[in-house]
Amino acid sequence: MTDRAWVGIDPGLSGAVALIPADGAPIVIDYPGDVALAVDAVRTWTVEYHIMLAAVEHVHSMPKQGVTSTFTFGKSFGEWLGILAALGVSHTLVTPQEWQRGVIHHTDGADPKMRSLTAARRIFPTCELARKRDHNRADALLIARWASLQTAR
């Protein structure tokens, strides 16, 4: 462990996880769809970096969301919390409103998905965020950025 880093997690089956090293390029991984693969990625990071804080987006079911999709989403959310706890990674839950307030500017746009992409492209210009569907990657990066700002205080 030579470098400090922060992790951001956008939970869900189409979510992503990002690692921002203090000195180095960010790493973003789409949720691999398999909890074992997610464990392997985070375990590798814990060996290579001193993770100062992992932030997980604290979200909940939405009105009119189906029972199956709500259950699936909750399962993924719980898996991420279990991975972090099992690997001894210090983590916190952060609402979308809270992390967005810390990293997104009002000039980044009105549409939530495009706003995240615009902010992430501004802050992390070398990251692969060319597609509109990369908004989950953008969220994970911005959540990790929010986490880094919390430990800098």
CNS distance restraints for C-alpha pairs under 8 A (distance, minus, plus):
assign (resid   1 and name CA) (resid  46 and name CA) 7.78 0.50 0.50
assign (resid   1 and name CA) (resid  47 and name CA) 6.10 0.50 0.50
assign (resid   1 and name CA) (resid  48 and name CA) 5.02 0.50 0.50
assign (resid   1 and name CA) (resid  49 and name CA) 4.73 0.50 0.50
assign (resid   1 and name CA) (resid  50 and name CA) 5.64 0.50 0.50
assign (resid   2 and name CA) (resid  48 and name CA) 7.03 0.50 0.50
assign (resid   2 and name CA) (resid  49 and name CA) 6.09 0.50 0.50
assign (resid   2 and name CA) (resid  50 and name CA) 7.07 0.50 0.50
assign (resid   3 and name CA) (resid  21 and name CA) 6.67 0.50 0.50
assign (resid   3 and name CA) (resid  22 and name CA) 6.53 0.50 0.50
assign (resid   3 and name CA) (resid  23 and name CA) 7.05 0.50 0.50
assign (resid   3 and name CA) (resid  48 and name CA) 7.51 0.50 0.50
assign (resid   3 and name CA) (resid  49 and name CA) 5.08 0.50 0.50
assign (resid   3 and name CA) (resid  50 and name CA) 5.94 0.50 0.50
assign (resid   4 and name CA) (resid  21 and name CA) 5.91 0.50 0.50
assign (resid   4 and name CA) (resid  22 and name CA) 5.47 0.50 0.50
assign (resid   4 and name CA) (resid  23 and name CA) 7.94 0.50 0.50
assign (resid   4 and name CA) (resid  49 and name CA) 5.65 0.50 0.50
assign (resid   4 and name CA) (resid  50 and name CA) 4.66 0.50 0.50
assign (resid   4 and name CA) (resid  51 and name CA) 5.81 0.50 0.50
assign (resid   4 and name CA) (resid  52 and name CA) 6.36 0.50 0.50
assign (resid   5 and name CA) (resid  19 and name CA) 6.56 0.50 0.50
assign (resid   5 and name CA) (resid  20 and name CA) 5.36 0.50 0.50
assign (resid   5 and name CA) (resid  21 and name CA) 4.05 0.50 0.50
assign (resid   5 and name CA) (resid  22 and name CA) 5.53 0.50 0.50
assign (resid   5 and name CA) (resid  49 and name CA) 6.08 0.50 0.50
assign (resid   5 and name CA) (resid  50 and name CA) 5.99 0.50 0.50
assign (resid   5 and name CA) (resid  51 and name CA) 4.76 0.50 0.50
assign (resid   5 and name CA) (resid  52 and name CA) 5.93 0.50 0.50
assign (resid   5 and name CA) (resid  53 and name CA) 7.68 0.50 0.50
assign (resid   5 and name CA) (resid 148 and name CA) 7.81 0.50 0.50
assign (resid   6 and name CA) (resid  19 and name CA) 5.62 0.50 0.50
assign (resid   6 and name CA) (resid  20 and name CA) 5.22 0.50 0.50
assign (resid   6 and name CA) (resid  21 and name CA) 6.49 0.50 0.50
assign (resid   6 and name CA) (resid  51 and name CA) 5.45 0.50 0.50
assign (resid   6 and name CA) (resid  52 and name CA) 5.70 0.50 0.50
assign (resid   6 and name CA) (resid  53 and name CA) 5.33 0.50 0.50
assign (resid   6 and name CA) (resid  54 and name CA) 5.77 0.50 0.50
assign (resid   6 and name CA) (resid 144 and name CA) 5.56 0.50 0.50
assign (resid   6 and name CA) (resid 145 and name CA) 7.42 0.50 0.50
assign (resid   6 and name CA) (resid 147 and name CA) 6.26 0.50 0.50
assign (resid   6 and name CA) (resid 148 and name CA) 5.77 0.50 0.50
assign (resid   7 and name CA) (resid  17 and name CA) 7.08 0.50 0.50
assign (resid   7 and name CA) (resid  18 and name CA) 5.51 0.50 0.50
assign (resid   7 and name CA) (resid  19 and name CA) 4.51 0.50 0.50
assign (resid   7 and name CA) (resid  20 and name CA) 6.39 0.50 0.50
assign (resid   7 and name CA) (resid  51 and name CA) 7.18 0.50 0.50
assign (resid   7 and name CA) (resid  53 and name CA) 6.45 0.50 0.50
assign (resid   7 and name CA) (resid  54 and name CA) 4.35 0.50 0.50
assign (resid   7 and name CA) (resid  55 and name CA) 6.22 0.50 0.50
assign (resid   7 and name CA) (resid 140 and name CA) 7.97 0.50 0.50
assign (resid   7 and name CA) (resid 143 and name CA) 7.60 0.50 0.50
assign (resid   7 and name CA) (resid 144 and name CA) 4.70 0.50 0.50
assign (resid   7 and name CA) (resid 147 and name CA) 7.17 0.50 0.50
assign (resid   8 and name CA) (resid  17 and name CA) 5.71 0.50 0.50
assign (resid   8 and name CA) (resid  18 and name CA) 5.19 0.50 0.50
assign (resid   8 and name CA) (resid  19 and name CA) 6.59 0.50 0.50
assign (resid   8 and name CA) (resid  54 and name CA) 5.71 0.50 0.50
assign (resid   8 and name CA) (resid  55 and name CA) 4.98 0.50 0.50
assign (resid   8 and name CA) (resid  56 and name CA) 6.05 0.50 0.50
assign (resid   8 and name CA) (resid  57 and name CA) 7.89 0.50 0.50
assign (resid   8 and name CA) (resid 140 and name CA) 4.78 0.50 0.50
assign (resid   8 and name CA) (resid 141 and name CA) 6.06 0.50 0.50
assign (resid   8 and name CA) (resid 142 and name CA) 7.19 0.50 0.50
assign (resid   8 and name CA) (resid 143 and name CA) 4.62 0.50 0.50
assign (resid   8 and name CA) (resid 144 and name CA) 3.73 0.50 0.50
assign (resid   8 and name CA) (resid 145 and name CA) 7.46 0.50 0.50
assign (resid   8 and name CA) (resid 147 and name CA) 7.16 0.50 0.50
assign (resid   9 and name CA) (resid  15 and name CA) 7.57 0.50 0.50
assign (resid   9 and name CA) (resid  16 and name CA) 6.06 0.50 0.50
assign (resid   9 and name CA) (resid  17 and name CA) 4.49 0.50 0.50
assign (resid   9 and name CA) (resid  18 and name CA) 6.52 0.50 0.50
assign (resid   9 and name CA) (resid  54 and name CA) 7.54 0.50 0.50
assign (resid   9 and name CA) (resid  55 and name CA) 6.23 0.50 0.50
assign (resid   9 and name CA) (resid  56 and name CA) 4.74 0.50 0.50
assign (resid   9 and name CA) (resid  57 and name CA) 6.27 0.50 0.50
assign (resid   9 and name CA) (resid 139 and name CA) 7.93 0.50 0.50
assign (resid   9 and name CA) (resid 140 and name CA) 5.00 0.50 0.50
assign (resid   9 and name CA) (resid 143 and name CA) 6.77 0.50 0.50
assign (resid   9 and name CA) (resid 144 and name CA) 7.39 0.50 0.50
assign (resid  10 and name CA) (resid  15 and name CA) 4.97 0.50 0.50
assign (resid  10 and name CA) (resid  16 and name CA) 5.29 0.50 0.50
assign (resid  10 and name CA) (resid  17 and name CA) 6.26 0.50 0.50
assign (resid  10 and name CA) (resid  56 and name CA) 6.43 0.50 0.50
assign (resid  10 and name CA) (resid  57 and name CA) 5.65 0.50 0.50
assign (resid  10 and name CA) (resid 136 and name CA) 6.44 0.50 0.50
assign (resid  10 and name CA) (resid 137 and name CA) 7.81 0.50 0.50
assign (resid  10 and name CA) (resid 139 and name CA) 6.30 0.50 0.50
assign (resid  10 and name CA) (resid 140 and name CA) 5.11 0.50 0.50
assign (resid  10 and name CA) (resid 143 and name CA) 7.76 0.50 0.50
assign (resid  11 and name CA) (resid  15 and name CA) 5.07 0.50 0.50
assign (resid  11 and name CA) (resid  16 and name CA) 6.74 0.50 0.50
assign (resid  11 and name CA) (resid  17 and name CA) 7.99 0.50 0.50
assign (resid  11 and name CA) (resid  56 and name CA) 7.15 0.50 0.50
assign (resid  11 and name CA) (resid  57 and name CA) 6.76 0.50 0.50
assign (resid  11 and name CA) (resid  73 and name CA) 7.59 0.50 0.50
assign (resid  11 and name CA) (resid  76 and name CA) 6.28 0.50 0.50
assign (resid  11 and name CA) (resid  77 and name CA) 5.35 0.50 0.50
assign (resid  11 and name CA) (resid  80 and name CA) 7.15 0.50 0.50
assign (resid  12 and name CA) (resid  16 and name CA) 7.97 0.50 0.50
assign (resid  12 and name CA) (resid  31 and name CA) 7.73 0.50 0.50
assign (resid  12 and name CA) (resid  72 and name CA) 7.84 0.50 0.50
assign (resid  12 and name CA) (resid  73 and name CA) 5.19 0.50 0.50
assign (resid  12 and name CA) (resid  74 and name CA) 7.84 0.50 0.50
assign (resid  12 and name CA) (resid  76 and name CA) 5.36 0.50 0.50
assign (resid  12 and name CA) (resid  77 and name CA) 6.38 0.50 0.50
assign (resid  13 and name CA) (resid  31 and name CA) 6.39 0.50 0.50
assign (resid  13 and name CA) (resid  33 and name CA) 6.25 0.50 0.50
assign (resid  13 and name CA) (resid  72 and name CA) 7.90 0.50 0.50
assign (resid  13 and name CA) (resid  73 and name CA) 6.94 0.50 0.50
assign (resid  13 and name CA) (resid  76 and name CA) 6.68 0.50 0.50
assign (resid  14 and name CA) (resid  30 and name CA) 7.21 0.50 0.50
assign (resid  14 and name CA) (resid  31 and name CA) 6.33 0.50 0.50
assign (resid  14 and name CA) (resid 136 and name CA) 7.15 0.50 0.50
assign (resid  15 and name CA) (resid  30 and name CA) 6.15 0.50 0.50
assign (resid  15 and name CA) (resid  31 and name CA) 5.41 0.50 0.50
assign (resid  15 and name CA) (resid 136 and name CA) 5.28 0.50 0.50
assign (resid  15 and name CA) (resid 137 and name CA) 7.17 0.50 0.50
assign (resid  15 and name CA) (resid 140 and name CA) 7.86 0.50 0.50
assign (resid  16 and name CA) (resid  28 and name CA) 6.99 0.50 0.50
assign (resid  16 and name CA) (resid  29 and name CA) 5.59 0.50 0.50
assign (resid  16 and name CA) (resid  30 and name CA) 4.19 0.50 0.50
assign (resid  16 and name CA) (resid  31 and name CA) 4.77 0.50 0.50
assign (resid  16 and name CA) (resid 136 and name CA) 5.76 0.50 0.50
assign (resid  16 and name CA) (resid 137 and name CA) 5.35 0.50 0.50
assign (resid  16 and name CA) (resid 139 and name CA) 7.95 0.50 0.50
assign (resid  16 and name CA) (resid 140 and name CA) 5.80 0.50 0.50
assign (resid  17 and name CA) (resid  28 and name CA) 5.83 0.50 0.50
assign (resid  17 and name CA) (resid  29 and name CA) 5.40 0.50 0.50
assign (resid  17 and name CA) (resid  30 and name CA) 6.43 0.50 0.50
assign (resid  17 and name CA) (resid  31 and name CA) 6.73 0.50 0.50
assign (resid  17 and name CA) (resid 137 and name CA) 7.12 0.50 0.50
assign (resid  17 and name CA) (resid 140 and name CA) 5.35 0.50 0.50
assign (resid  17 and name CA) (resid 141 and name CA) 7.56 0.50 0.50
assign (resid  18 and name CA) (resid  26 and name CA) 7.02 0.50 0.50
assign (resid  18 and name CA) (resid  27 and name CA) 5.55 0.50 0.50
assign (resid  18 and name CA) (resid  28 and name CA) 4.27 0.50 0.50
assign (resid  18 and name CA) (resid  29 and name CA) 6.29 0.50 0.50
assign (resid  18 and name CA) (resid 137 and name CA) 7.35 0.50 0.50
assign (resid  18 and name CA) (resid 140 and name CA) 5.31 0.50 0.50
assign (resid  18 and name CA) (resid 141 and name CA) 5.31 0.50 0.50
assign (resid  18 and name CA) (resid 144 and name CA) 6.48 0.50 0.50
assign (resid  19 and name CA) (resid  26 and name CA) 5.66 0.50 0.50
assign (resid  19 and name CA) (resid  27 and name CA) 5.17 0.50 0.50
assign (resid  19 and name CA) (resid  28 and name CA) 6.48 0.50 0.50
assign (resid  19 and name CA) (resid 141 and name CA) 7.33 0.50 0.50
assign (resid  19 and name CA) (resid 144 and name CA) 6.62 0.50 0.50
assign (resid  20 and name CA) (resid  24 and name CA) 7.58 0.50 0.50
assign (resid  20 and name CA) (resid  25 and name CA) 6.95 0.50 0.50
assign (resid  20 and name CA) (resid  26 and name CA) 4.55 0.50 0.50
assign (resid  20 and name CA) (resid  27 and name CA) 6.59 0.50 0.50
assign (resid  20 and name CA) (resid 141 and name CA) 7.56 0.50 0.50
assign (resid  20 and name CA) (resid 144 and name CA) 6.51 0.50 0.50
assign (resid  20 and name CA) (resid 145 and name CA) 7.26 0.50 0.50
assign (resid  21 and name CA) (resid  25 and name CA) 6.74 0.50 0.50
assign (resid  21 and name CA) (resid  26 and name CA) 6.35 0.50 0.50
assign (resid  21 and name CA) (resid  49 and name CA) 7.60 0.50 0.50
assign (resid  25 and name CA) (resid 126 and name CA) 7.99 0.50 0.50
assign (resid  26 and name CA) (resid 124 and name CA) 7.85 0.50 0.50
assign (resid  26 and name CA) (resid 127 and name CA) 7.30 0.50 0.50
assign (resid  26 and name CA) (resid 141 and name CA) 7.89 0.50 0.50
assign (resid  28 and name CA) (resid 137 and name CA) 6.45 0.50 0.50
assign (resid  28 and name CA) (resid 140 and name CA) 7.62 0.50 0.50
assign (resid  28 and name CA) (resid 141 and name CA) 7.20 0.50 0.50
assign (resid  29 and name CA) (resid 137 and name CA) 7.39 0.50 0.50
assign (resid  30 and name CA) (resid 136 and name CA) 7.91 0.50 0.50
assign (resid  30 and name CA) (resid 137 and name CA) 6.80 0.50 0.50
assign (resid  31 and name CA) (resid  38 and name CA) 6.97 0.50 0.50
assign (resid  32 and name CA) (resid  37 and name CA) 6.32 0.50 0.50
assign (resid  32 and name CA) (resid  38 and name CA) 6.38 0.50 0.50
assign (resid  33 and name CA) (resid  37 and name CA) 7.86 0.50 0.50
assign (resid  33 and name CA) (resid  38 and name CA) 8.00 0.50 0.50
assign (resid  34 and name CA) (resid  38 and name CA) 6.49 0.50 0.50
assign (resid  35 and name CA) (resid  39 and name CA) 6.15 0.50 0.50
assign (resid  35 and name CA) (resid  79 and name CA) 6.93 0.50 0.50
assign (resid  36 and name CA) (resid  40 and name CA) 6.29 0.50 0.50
assign (resid  37 and name CA) (resid  41 and name CA) 6.36 0.50 0.50
assign (resid  38 and name CA) (resid  42 and name CA) 6.37 0.50 0.50
assign (resid  39 and name CA) (resid  43 and name CA) 5.86 0.50 0.50
assign (resid  39 and name CA) (resid  83 and name CA) 6.06 0.50 0.50
assign (resid  40 and name CA) (resid  44 and name CA) 6.09 0.50 0.50
assign (resid  41 and name CA) (resid  45 and name CA) 6.45 0.50 0.50
assign (resid  42 and name CA) (resid  46 and name CA) 6.27 0.50 0.50
assign (resid  42 and name CA) (resid  83 and name CA) 7.91 0.50 0.50
assign (resid  43 and name CA) (resid  47 and name CA) 6.49 0.50 0.50
assign (resid  43 and name CA) (resid  87 and name CA) 6.88 0.50 0.50
assign (resid  44 and name CA) (resid  48 and name CA) 6.33 0.50 0.50
assign (resid  45 and name CA) (resid  49 and name CA) 5.64 0.50 0.50
assign (resid  45 and name CA) (resid  51 and name CA) 7.82 0.50 0.50
assign (resid  46 and name CA) (resid  50 and name CA) 6.29 0.50 0.50
assign (resid  46 and name CA) (resid  51 and name CA) 6.47 0.50 0.50
assign (resid  46 and name CA) (resid  87 and name CA) 7.84 0.50 0.50
assign (resid  46 and name CA) (resid  89 and name CA) 7.88 0.50 0.50
assign (resid  51 and name CA) (resid  89 and name CA) 6.85 0.50 0.50
assign (resid  51 and name CA) (resid  90 and name CA) 7.68 0.50 0.50
assign (resid  52 and name CA) (resid  90 and name CA) 6.97 0.50 0.50
assign (resid  52 and name CA) (resid 148 and name CA) 7.92 0.50 0.50
assign (resid  52 and name CA) (resid 151 and name CA) 7.38 0.50 0.50
assign (resid  53 and name CA) (resid  89 and name CA) 7.11 0.50 0.50
assign (resid  53 and name CA) (resid  90 and name CA) 5.28 0.50 0.50
assign (resid  53 and name CA) (resid  91 and name CA) 5.38 0.50 0.50
assign (resid  53 and name CA) (resid  92 and name CA) 7.47 0.50 0.50
assign (resid  53 and name CA) (resid 147 and name CA) 6.18 0.50 0.50
assign (resid  53 and name CA) (resid 148 and name CA) 7.37 0.50 0.50
assign (resid  53 and name CA) (resid 151 and name CA) 7.56 0.50 0.50
assign (resid  54 and name CA) (resid  89 and name CA) 6.95 0.50 0.50
assign (resid  54 and name CA) (resid  90 and name CA) 6.20 0.50 0.50
assign (resid  54 and name CA) (resid  91 and name CA) 4.46 0.50 0.50
assign (resid  54 and name CA) (resid  92 and name CA) 6.43 0.50 0.50
assign (resid  54 and name CA) (resid 144 and name CA) 6.98 0.50 0.50
assign (resid  54 and name CA) (resid 147 and name CA) 6.57 0.50 0.50
assign (resid  55 and name CA) (resid  91 and name CA) 5.54 0.50 0.50
assign (resid  55 and name CA) (resid  92 and name CA) 4.99 0.50 0.50
assign (resid  55 and name CA) (resid  93 and name CA) 5.70 0.50 0.50
assign (resid  55 and name CA) (resid  94 and name CA) 6.45 0.50 0.50
assign (resid  55 and name CA) (resid 143 and name CA) 6.35 0.50 0.50
assign (resid  55 and name CA) (resid 144 and name CA) 6.43 0.50 0.50
assign (resid  55 and name CA) (resid 146 and name CA) 7.97 0.50 0.50
assign (resid  55 and name CA) (resid 147 and name CA) 5.85 0.50 0.50
assign (resid  56 and name CA) (resid  80 and name CA) 8.00 0.50 0.50
assign (resid  56 and name CA) (resid  81 and name CA) 7.95 0.50 0.50
assign (resid  56 and name CA) (resid  91 and name CA) 7.31 0.50 0.50
assign (resid  56 and name CA) (resid  92 and name CA) 6.29 0.50 0.50
assign (resid  56 and name CA) (resid  93 and name CA) 4.93 0.50 0.50
assign (resid  56 and name CA) (resid  94 and name CA) 6.13 0.50 0.50
assign (resid  56 and name CA) (resid 143 and name CA) 7.48 0.50 0.50
assign (resid  57 and name CA) (resid  93 and name CA) 5.81 0.50 0.50
assign (resid  57 and name CA) (resid  94 and name CA) 5.07 0.50 0.50
assign (resid  57 and name CA) (resid  95 and name CA) 5.68 0.50 0.50
assign (resid  57 and name CA) (resid  96 and name CA) 6.35 0.50 0.50
assign (resid  57 and name CA) (resid 143 and name CA) 7.33 0.50 0.50
assign (resid  58 and name CA) (resid  93 and name CA) 5.20 0.50 0.50
assign (resid  58 and name CA) (resid  94 and name CA) 5.18 0.50 0.50
assign (resid  58 and name CA) (resid  95 and name CA) 4.85 0.50 0.50
assign (resid  58 and name CA) (resid  96 and name CA) 7.12 0.50 0.50
assign (resid  59 and name CA) (resid  95 and name CA) 6.50 0.50 0.50
assign (resid  59 and name CA) (resid  96 and name CA) 7.44 0.50 0.50
assign (resid  60 and name CA) (resid  74 and name CA) 7.84 0.50 0.50
assign (resid  61 and name CA) (resid  65 and name CA) 6.70 0.50 0.50
assign (resid  61 and name CA) (resid  70 and name CA) 5.76 0.50 0.50
assign (resid  65 and name CA) (resid  69 and name CA) 6.87 0.50 0.50
assign (resid  65 and name CA) (resid  70 and name CA) 6.52 0.50 0.50
assign (resid  66 and name CA) (resid  70 and name CA) 6.08 0.50 0.50
assign (resid  67 and name CA) (resid  71 and name CA) 6.11 0.50 0.50
assign (resid  68 and name CA) (resid  72 and name CA) 6.11 0.50 0.50
assign (resid  69 and name CA) (resid  73 and name CA) 6.00 0.50 0.50
assign (resid  70 and name CA) (resid  74 and name CA) 6.10 0.50 0.50
assign (resid  71 and name CA) (resid  75 and name CA) 6.09 0.50 0.50
assign (resid  72 and name CA) (resid  76 and name CA) 6.38 0.50 0.50
assign (resid  73 and name CA) (resid  77 and name CA) 6.23 0.50 0.50
assign (resid  74 and name CA) (resid  78 and name CA) 6.11 0.50 0.50
assign (resid  75 and name CA) (resid  79 and name CA) 6.16 0.50 0.50
assign (resid  76 and name CA) (resid  80 and name CA) 6.41 0.50 0.50
assign (resid  77 and name CA) (resid  81 and name CA) 6.53 0.50 0.50
assign (resid  78 and name CA) (resid  82 and name CA) 6.09 0.50 0.50
assign (resid  79 and name CA) (resid  83 and name CA) 6.10 0.50 0.50
assign (resid  80 and name CA) (resid  84 and name CA) 6.30 0.50 0.50
assign (resid  81 and name CA) (resid  85 and name CA) 6.14 0.50 0.50
assign (resid  82 and name CA) (resid  86 and name CA) 5.90 0.50 0.50
assign (resid  83 and name CA) (resid  87 and name CA) 6.15 0.50 0.50
assign (resid  84 and name CA) (resid  88 and name CA) 6.06 0.50 0.50
assign (resid  84 and name CA) (resid  89 and name CA) 5.00 0.50 0.50
assign (resid  84 and name CA) (resid  90 and name CA) 7.28 0.50 0.50
assign (resid  84 and name CA) (resid  91 and name CA) 7.07 0.50 0.50
assign (resid  85 and name CA) (resid  89 and name CA) 6.09 0.50 0.50
assign (resid  85 and name CA) (resid  90 and name CA) 7.66 0.50 0.50
assign (resid  94 and name CA) (resid  98 and name CA) 6.31 0.50 0.50
assign (resid  94 and name CA) (resid  99 and name CA) 6.42 0.50 0.50
assign (resid  95 and name CA) (resid  99 and name CA) 6.50 0.50 0.50
assign (resid  96 and name CA) (resid 100 and name CA) 5.90 0.50 0.50
assign (resid  97 and name CA) (resid 101 and name CA) 6.05 0.50 0.50
assign (resid  98 and name CA) (resid 102 and name CA) 6.72 0.50 0.50
assign (resid  99 and name CA) (resid 103 and name CA) 6.59 0.50 0.50
assign (resid  99 and name CA) (resid 142 and name CA) 7.53 0.50 0.50
assign (resid  99 and name CA) (resid 143 and name CA) 6.09 0.50 0.50
assign (resid  99 and name CA) (resid 146 and name CA) 5.71 0.50 0.50
assign (resid 100 and name CA) (resid 104 and name CA) 5.24 0.50 0.50
assign (resid 100 and name CA) (resid 142 and name CA) 7.77 0.50 0.50
assign (resid 101 and name CA) (resid 105 and name CA) 7.86 0.50 0.50
assign (resid 102 and name CA) (resid 146 and name CA) 6.24 0.50 0.50
assign (resid 103 and name CA) (resid 119 and name CA) 7.45 0.50 0.50
assign (resid 103 and name CA) (resid 142 and name CA) 6.65 0.50 0.50
assign (resid 103 and name CA) (resid 145 and name CA) 7.40 0.50 0.50
assign (resid 103 and name CA) (resid 146 and name CA) 6.53 0.50 0.50
assign (resid 104 and name CA) (resid 108 and name CA) 6.68 0.50 0.50
assign (resid 104 and name CA) (resid 115 and name CA) 7.39 0.50 0.50
assign (resid 104 and name CA) (resid 116 and name CA) 7.11 0.50 0.50
assign (resid 104 and name CA) (resid 119 and name CA) 5.75 0.50 0.50
assign (resid 105 and name CA) (resid 119 and name CA) 7.30 0.50 0.50
assign (resid 106 and name CA) (resid 110 and name CA) 7.94 0.50 0.50
assign (resid 108 and name CA) (resid 114 and name CA) 7.92 0.50 0.50
assign (resid 108 and name CA) (resid 115 and name CA) 5.00 0.50 0.50
assign (resid 108 and name CA) (resid 116 and name CA) 7.65 0.50 0.50
assign (resid 108 and name CA) (resid 118 and name CA) 5.68 0.50 0.50
assign (resid 108 and name CA) (resid 119 and name CA) 5.98 0.50 0.50
assign (resid 109 and name CA) (resid 114 and name CA) 6.85 0.50 0.50
assign (resid 109 and name CA) (resid 115 and name CA) 4.94 0.50 0.50
assign (resid 109 and name CA) (resid 118 and name CA) 7.63 0.50 0.50
assign (resid 110 and name CA) (resid 114 and name CA) 7.63 0.50 0.50
assign (resid 110 and name CA) (resid 115 and name CA) 6.33 0.50 0.50
assign (resid 111 and name CA) (resid 115 and name CA) 5.79 0.50 0.50
assign (resid 112 and name CA) (resid 116 and name CA) 6.30 0.50 0.50
assign (resid 113 and name CA) (resid 117 and name CA) 6.41 0.50 0.50
assign (resid 113 and name CA) (resid 132 and name CA) 7.82 0.50 0.50
assign (resid 113 and name CA) (resid 135 and name CA) 5.56 0.50 0.50
assign (resid 114 and name CA) (resid 118 and name CA) 6.00 0.50 0.50
assign (resid 114 and name CA) (resid 132 and name CA) 7.32 0.50 0.50
assign (resid 114 and name CA) (resid 135 and name CA) 7.14 0.50 0.50
assign (resid 115 and name CA) (resid 119 and name CA) 6.15 0.50 0.50
assign (resid 116 and name CA) (resid 120 and name CA) 6.01 0.50 0.50
assign (resid 116 and name CA) (resid 135 and name CA) 6.29 0.50 0.50
assign (resid 116 and name CA) (resid 138 and name CA) 5.78 0.50 0.50
assign (resid 116 and name CA) (resid 139 and name CA) 6.09 0.50 0.50
assign (resid 116 and name CA) (resid 142 and name CA) 7.66 0.50 0.50
assign (resid 117 and name CA) (resid 121 and name CA) 5.96 0.50 0.50
assign (resid 117 and name CA) (resid 129 and name CA) 7.07 0.50 0.50
assign (resid 117 and name CA) (resid 132 and name CA) 7.68 0.50 0.50
assign (resid 117 and name CA) (resid 134 and name CA) 7.32 0.50 0.50
assign (resid 117 and name CA) (resid 135 and name CA) 5.55 0.50 0.50
assign (resid 117 and name CA) (resid 138 and name CA) 5.40 0.50 0.50
assign (resid 117 and name CA) (resid 139 and name CA) 7.77 0.50 0.50
assign (resid 118 and name CA) (resid 122 and name CA) 6.18 0.50 0.50
assign (resid 119 and name CA) (resid 123 and name CA) 6.20 0.50 0.50
assign (resid 119 and name CA) (resid 138 and name CA) 7.95 0.50 0.50
assign (resid 119 and name CA) (resid 142 and name CA) 7.91 0.50 0.50
assign (resid 120 and name CA) (resid 124 and name CA) 5.52 0.50 0.50
assign (resid 120 and name CA) (resid 125 and name CA) 7.48 0.50 0.50
assign (resid 120 and name CA) (resid 138 and name CA) 5.33 0.50 0.50
assign (resid 120 and name CA) (resid 139 and name CA) 7.73 0.50 0.50
assign (resid 120 and name CA) (resid 141 and name CA) 6.82 0.50 0.50
assign (resid 120 and name CA) (resid 142 and name CA) 6.35 0.50 0.50
assign (resid 121 and name CA) (resid 125 and name CA) 4.89 0.50 0.50
assign (resid 121 and name CA) (resid 126 and name CA) 7.87 0.50 0.50
assign (resid 121 and name CA) (resid 127 and name CA) 7.30 0.50 0.50
assign (resid 121 and name CA) (resid 129 and name CA) 6.88 0.50 0.50
assign (resid 121 and name CA) (resid 138 and name CA) 7.88 0.50 0.50
assign (resid 129 and name CA) (resid 134 and name CA) 5.50 0.50 0.50
assign (resid 129 and name CA) (resid 135 and name CA) 7.73 0.50 0.50
assign (resid 129 and name CA) (resid 137 and name CA) 7.39 0.50 0.50
assign (resid 129 and name CA) (resid 138 and name CA) 7.10 0.50 0.50
assign (resid 130 and name CA) (resid 134 and name CA) 7.05 0.50 0.50
assign (resid 134 and name CA) (resid 138 and name CA) 6.27 0.50 0.50
assign (resid 135 and name CA) (resid 139 and name CA) 6.06 0.50 0.50
assign (resid 136 and name CA) (resid 140 and name CA) 6.24 0.50 0.50
assign (resid 137 and name CA) (resid 141 and name CA) 6.23 0.50 0.50
assign (resid 138 and name CA) (resid 142 and name CA) 6.13 0.50 0.50
assign (resid 139 and name CA) (resid 143 and name CA) 5.99 0.50 0.50
assign (resid 140 and name CA) (resid 144 and name CA) 6.20 0.50 0.50
assign (resid 141 and name CA) (resid 145 and name CA) 6.17 0.50 0.50
assign (resid 142 and name CA) (resid 146 and name CA) 6.11 0.50 0.50
assign (resid 143 and name CA) (resid 147 and name CA) 6.26 0.50 0.50
assign (resid 144 and name CA) (resid 148 and name CA) 6.29 0.50 0.50
assign (resid 145 and name CA) (resid 149 and name CA) 6.37 0.50 0.50
assign (resid 146 and name CA) (resid 150 and name CA) 6.47 0.50 0.50
assign (resid 147 and name CA) (resid 151 and name CA) 6.77 0.50 0.50
assign (resid 148 and name CA) (resid 152 and name CA) 6.36 0.50 0.50
assign (resid 149 and name CA) (resid 153 and name CA) 6.75 0.50 0.50
